[in-house]
């Protein structure tokens, strides 16, 4: 089993049980610092329904492992996530586009957001290149740093995907950028450069790609020196505003996205 009752009766995960079971995520841990690297067959992550489900399950395992003190989340090669969605592509390729099938897809979307926020220790998002699909995976982290050639966009929803941006990315962009700038990005397909993202507060630091991960580990090692409960309680406090907004709105947002998906299928 990948979990056991070992900490005051809580359900716990063990690194040796979950660290090698995911095909889209490589994991390594040193001195309590867990590095999660997103990939597809060893190259940059190609987002899809399987990757979505795996990320949710993996973050659930990570969050249930008390040996994790800091989490670094990054991508592979010269791209954080992709590909940019072709407007003519079948968005939910391989999905059962019935009410029950759509429910499964968007249940995974909600589970992914909740699993991310349920990680009780500080997270460092390392955007190693363009984040064309679900940049919110990195942007929901407590510290976000980016390569100097990174970029941020939302190609999976309104502009390219033809569906409502309702799986949480709408909340993340709005909270970080402000309402009007976020609406402009999601409606027009705007691509933000790393500098623009830093100027707007989406990222804290910009580095050449070869210096990016060493900097993330430097930050992680600084944070890891703090007492465990200080790390956990601070993460809870810092993520509370985002959690509150997502908890309040996600059922409505996901419902609107699901309806637009079914309508697109009909068209």
C-alpha positions as CSV (number, residue, x, y, z in Angstrom):
1,X,0.0,0.0,0.0
2,X,1.1,3.6,-0.7
3,X,-0.4,5.0,2.6
4,X,-0.5,4.0,6.2
5,X,-1.7,5.4,9.6
6,X,1.5,6.5,11.1
7,X,1.2,10.2,12.3
8,X,-1.3,10.7,15.1
9,X,-3.8,8.5,13.2
10,X,-3.5,10.4,10.0
11,X,-3.3,8.7,6.6
12,X,0.3,8.9,5.4
13,X,2.1,8.3,2.2
14,X,5.6,7.0,1.9
15,X,8.1,8.3,-0.7
16,X,9.3,4.9,-1.7
17,X,5.7,3.8,-2.5
18,X,4.6,6.7,-4.7
19,X,7.7,8.4,-6.1
20,X,8.1,6.0,-9.1
21,X,4.5,5.2,-10.0
22,X,3.6,8.2,-12.1
23,X,4.4,8.3,-15.8
24,X,4.2,12.1,-16.2
25,X,6.1,13.1,-13.0
26,X,9.7,12.3,-11.9
27,X,10.5,12.8,-8.3
28,X,13.6,13.1,-6.3
29,X,14.0,14.1,-2.6
30,X,17.0,15.3,-0.6
31,X,16.9,16.4,3.0
32,X,13.2,16.8,2.9
33,X,13.1,18.8,-0.3
34,X,11.0,17.1,-3.0
35,X,11.6,18.0,-6.6
36,X,8.6,17.2,-8.9
37,X,9.5,17.3,-12.7
38,X,6.6,17.2,-15.2
39,X,7.4,15.5,-18.4
40,X,6.0,13.3,-21.2
41,X,8.3,10.5,-22.3
42,X,11.3,12.4,-20.9
43,X,10.5,15.6,-22.8
44,X,8.3,18.6,-22.1
45,X,4.9,17.9,-20.6
46,X,2.1,17.4,-23.2
47,X,-1.0,18.2,-21.2
48,X,-4.0,15.9,-21.4
49,X,-6.6,14.1,-19.4
50,X,-4.2,11.5,-18.2
51,X,-1.6,14.1,-17.1
52,X,-4.4,16.0,-15.3
53,X,-5.5,13.0,-13.3
54,X,-1.9,12.0,-12.5
55,X,-1.0,15.4,-11.2
56,X,-4.0,15.4,-8.9
57,X,-3.1,11.9,-7.5
58,X,0.6,12.7,-7.2
59,X,0.0,16.0,-5.3
60,X,-2.3,14.0,-3.0
61,X,0.5,11.6,-2.3
62,X,3.0,14.4,-1.8
63,X,0.7,16.3,0.6
64,X,0.1,13.2,2.7
65,X,3.8,12.5,3.2
66,X,5.1,14.2,6.4
67,X,8.7,13.8,5.3
68,X,8.2,16.4,2.6
69,X,9.3,19.8,4.0
70,X,9.5,21.9,0.7
71,X,8.2,21.0,-2.7
72,X,9.8,22.3,-6.0
73,X,7.6,21.9,-9.1
74,X,9.1,22.3,-12.5
75,X,9.0,21.2,-16.1
76,X,11.4,19.4,-18.5
77,X,13.7,20.9,-21.1
78,X,12.8,24.3,-22.7
79,X,9.0,24.2,-22.0
80,X,7.0,24.1,-18.8
81,X,3.8,22.7,-20.3
82,X,2.2,22.5,-23.7
83,X,1.3,22.1,-26.4
84,X,-0.5,25.3,-27.4
85,X,-4.0,24.0,-28.2
86,X,-5.0,24.1,-31.8
87,X,-8.4,25.8,-32.1
88,X,-9.5,23.0,-34.5
89,X,-8.4,20.2,-32.2
90,X,-10.8,18.0,-30.3
91,X,-10.2,19.4,-26.9
92,X,-11.2,16.3,-24.9
93,X,-9.7,13.7,-27.2
94,X,-10.4,10.3,-25.7
95,X,-13.0,11.5,-23.2
96,X,-16.6,10.3,-23.0
97,X,-18.5,13.4,-23.9
98,X,-21.6,12.6,-22.0
99,X,-22.8,14.2,-18.8
100,X,-21.2,11.4,-16.8
101,X,-18.0,11.6,-18.8
102,X,-17.8,15.4,-18.5
103,X,-18.5,15.0,-14.8
104,X,-15.4,12.8,-14.5
105,X,-13.2,15.3,-16.3
106,X,-14.2,18.3,-14.2
107,X,-14.1,16.3,-11.0
108,X,-10.5,15.7,-11.8
109,X,-10.0,19.4,-12.4
110,X,-11.4,20.3,-9.0
111,X,-9.4,17.5,-7.4
112,X,-6.2,18.9,-8.9
113,X,-6.8,22.3,-7.5
114,X,-7.7,20.9,-4.1
115,X,-4.7,18.5,-4.0
116,X,-2.3,21.4,-4.8
117,X,-3.6,23.6,-2.0
118,X,-3.7,20.6,0.4
119,X,0.1,20.3,0.2
120,X,0.8,21.7,3.6
121,X,4.4,22.9,3.0
122,X,5.8,25.8,1.0
123,X,5.9,25.1,-2.8
124,X,8.3,26.7,-5.3
125,X,7.1,26.9,-8.9
126,X,10.0,26.8,-11.4
127,X,8.8,27.9,-14.9
128,X,11.6,26.6,-17.1
129,X,10.1,27.8,-20.4
130,X,6.7,28.7,-22.0
131,X,3.7,27.7,-19.9
132,X,1.1,27.2,-22.6
133,X,-1.2,24.9,-20.7
134,X,-2.2,25.2,-17.1
135,X,0.4,27.7,-15.9
136,X,-1.7,27.8,-12.7
137,X,0.2,24.6,-11.6
138,X,3.3,26.8,-11.1
139,X,1.5,30.1,-10.3
140,X,-0.4,28.6,-7.3
141,X,3.0,27.9,-5.7
142,X,4.2,30.2,-2.9
143,X,7.3,31.3,-4.7
144,X,7.4,31.4,-8.5
145,X,10.6,31.9,-10.5
146,X,11.0,31.7,-14.2
147,X,13.5,31.3,-17.0
148,X,14.2,34.5,-18.9
149,X,12.5,33.1,-22.0
150,X,9.5,31.8,-20.2
151,X,6.0,32.9,-21.2
152,X,2.5,32.6,-19.8
153,X,-0.8,32.1,-21.6
154,X,-4.1,30.2,-21.6
155,X,-4.5,28.2,-24.8
156,X,-6.9,25.6,-23.4
157,X,-10.0,27.7,-22.9
158,X,-11.8,30.7,-24.5
159,X,-9.4,31.9,-27.2
160,X,-8.1,28.6,-28.5
161,X,-10.1,25.8,-26.8
162,X,-13.5,27.5,-27.3
163,X,-14.7,26.7,-23.8
164,X,-15.2,28.7,-20.6
165,X,-12.0,29.1,-18.5
166,X,-13.6,27.7,-15.3
167,X,-11.3,25.1,-13.9
168,X,-9.6,27.5,-11.5
169,X,-7.2,29.2,-13.9
170,X,-9.7,32.1,-14.0
171,X,-9.3,32.6,-10.3
172,X,-5.5,32.3,-10.3
173,X,-4.9,34.8,-13.1
174,X,-7.5,37.2,-11.7
175,X,-6.1,37.1,-8.2
176,X,-2.5,37.6,-9.4
177,X,-3.1,40.1,-12.3
178,X,-6.2,42.0,-11.3
179,X,-9.6,41.6,-12.9
180,X,-9.2,43.6,-16.1
181,X,-5.8,42.4,-17.1
182,X,-6.8,38.8,-16.4
183,X,-10.0,39.2,-18.5
184,X,-8.0,40.6,-21.3
185,X,-5.5,37.7,-21.3
186,X,-8.2,35.0,-21.2
187,X,-10.4,36.7,-23.9
188,X,-7.7,37.6,-26.4
189,X,-5.1,34.8,-25.9
190,X,-2.4,37.3,-24.8
191,X,1.0,35.8,-24.3
192,X,3.0,37.3,-21.4
193,X,6.8,37.4,-21.5
194,X,8.8,36.6,-18.4
195,X,9.5,40.3,-17.8
196,X,5.8,41.2,-18.2
197,X,4.9,38.5,-15.8
198,X,7.4,39.7,-13.3
199,X,6.2,43.3,-13.7
200,X,2.6,42.2,-12.9
201,X,3.7,40.1,-9.9
202,X,3.1,36.6,-11.4
203,X,6.8,35.7,-10.8
204,X,9.3,36.8,-8.2
205,X,12.6,36.2,-10.0
206,X,13.9,35.7,-13.6
207,X,17.0,33.7,-14.3
208,X,18.8,32.1,-17.3
209,X,17.5,28.5,-17.6
210,X,20.8,27.0,-16.5
211,X,20.7,28.9,-13.2
212,X,17.0,28.5,-12.5
213,X,16.9,25.1,-10.8
214,X,20.0,25.8,-8.6
215,X,18.3,29.0,-7.5
216,X,15.1,27.0,-6.6
217,X,17.2,24.6,-4.5
218,X,18.9,27.5,-2.8
219,X,15.6,29.0,-1.8
220,X,14.3,25.6,-0.8
221,X,17.3,25.0,1.5
222,X,16.8,28.3,3.1
223,X,13.1,27.6,3.8
224,X,13.8,24.0,5.0
225,X,15.8,25.3,7.9
226,X,12.6,26.6,9.5
227,X,10.7,24.4,12.0
228,X,8.2,22.0,10.5
229,X,5.0,23.5,12.0
230,X,6.1,27.0,11.1
231,X,6.4,25.9,7.5
232,X,3.0,24.1,7.5
233,X,1.1,26.9,9.3
234,X,2.6,29.6,7.1
235,X,1.6,27.7,4.0
236,X,-1.9,27.4,5.3
237,X,-2.1,31.2,6.0
238,X,-0.6,32.2,2.6
239,X,-2.9,29.9,0.6
240,X,-6.1,30.7,2.5
241,X,-7.2,33.7,0.2
242,X,-6.8,31.6,-2.9
243,X,-8.4,28.5,-1.3
244,X,-11.4,30.7,-0.1
245,X,-12.0,32.1,-3.6
246,X,-11.7,28.7,-5.3
247,X,-13.9,26.9,-2.7
248,X,-16.6,29.6,-3.2
249,X,-16.7,29.7,-6.9
250,X,-15.4,26.4,-8.4
251,X,-18.8,24.5,-8.5
252,X,-20.3,27.4,-10.6
253,X,-17.1,27.9,-12.7
254,X,-16.8,24.2,-13.5
255,X,-20.5,23.9,-14.3
256,X,-20.2,26.7,-16.9
257,X,-17.1,25.1,-18.4
258,X,-18.8,21.7,-18.6
259,X,-21.9,23.2,-20.3
260,X,-19.7,25.1,-22.8
261,X,-17.8,21.8,-23.6
262,X,-21.1,20.0,-24.3
263,X,-22.3,22.8,-26.4
264,X,-19.0,22.8,-28.4
265,X,-19.4,19.1,-29.0
266,X,-22.9,19.6,-30.3
267,X,-21.7,22.3,-32.7
